[in-house]
C-alpha cells in the first residue's frame, strides 16, 4: 500500500464551513475509479487548505519512479474538475513539477 499526502488550497482562506471534511471525502469517493486504487482516505481542513492522506494499492513502477504520486495527481485533478463544491472552494491542483 502507498500513502500519498496532498493538499488543495482555498480560493479564499478563512473559516472552514461545517461538514466540509465529509463533503470533500464524499466528492473524492464519488469520482474515484477502480483503476485509481483508492483504498482509504482521510482529510484535515485548515483555514487555507484541505490536507488529504490517500491510501492506494501499490503498483509496480513502470517508467514513473513514483506511480502513487502520479495516480494521486490524476485522481485529485479529476475530482476537482468534476465536483462543483471543490472547484468553487479550492484552487485547481498544481501541475507536476510545481
N, C-alpha and C positions, 0 to 999 in steps of 0.2 A: 504494500500500500504506500502511496506517495501522499504527502501532505504539502499543500501549497497555501501560502499566505498572500492575500491580495486585498487591495483597498479601492473603493470608489469614493471620490471626493465630491462634496456637496457643491452645488451651484451657488448656494447662499448659506454659508456657515451660520449656525445659530442653534436654536433649541431643536431637540430631537422630537419628532412627532410621536405620540403614544402609539405603541404597536408596530413601530417601524421595523424592528428586528424580525418579527413574524412576517411582515409584508415582503421584506427583502428575500427572506428564505423561501417563502411561497413562490415568488417570481422565479427564483433560481430553480426550484424543483419543477415548476410548470414548464420551463423552457429547456431543461436538461434532456438530452437524448441518450439512449443506451450506449452509444459509441463514446460519450464523454467519460464513462467510467465513474461517475459520481456515486459515492457510497454514503457519505455523510457530509454535512456542512454545519458550521456554526458561525454566528455573526456577533459583532460588538459594535454598537452605534456610539459614535463620538460627535462632538459639536461640528467638526469639519469633514467627517468622513464616516463610512461604514467599513469595518475590517472584517474580512472573511477568512475562515480556515476551511479549505476544501480537501476532503479525503477522497483520493481517486485510486482506482485499481491500477497497480503498477503494470507498465507495458515495457517490452524490450525496446531499448533505444535503437532507432534506425540511424538516420543521419543527424537527427537532432540530439544533442547531448542532454537536453532537459525536456523530454517529451511531456512530463506532467505540467510544466510551466506553459508550454505551447497549448496543451489541452485546456488549461485554465483560461488563458487569453481568449481562445476561441469561444469557450462557454460564456464567459462574462461579457464579451462583446455581443454575442447573440442575445443574451438576456437583456442587456442594456438597450439594444435596438428594438426588441420585441415588447418590452414592458413599458407602458406609458408612465407608470409610477417611477421606475428607475430613471428613465430618460428625462422626466420632469425635475427630479430632485438631485440627480448626480451628473457630473460631467462624464463624457464618454471616456472609456478606459484609454490609457496611453498606448500608442502603437509600440511594437517591440523596439527595444533599444533606447527608450526614453524614460 
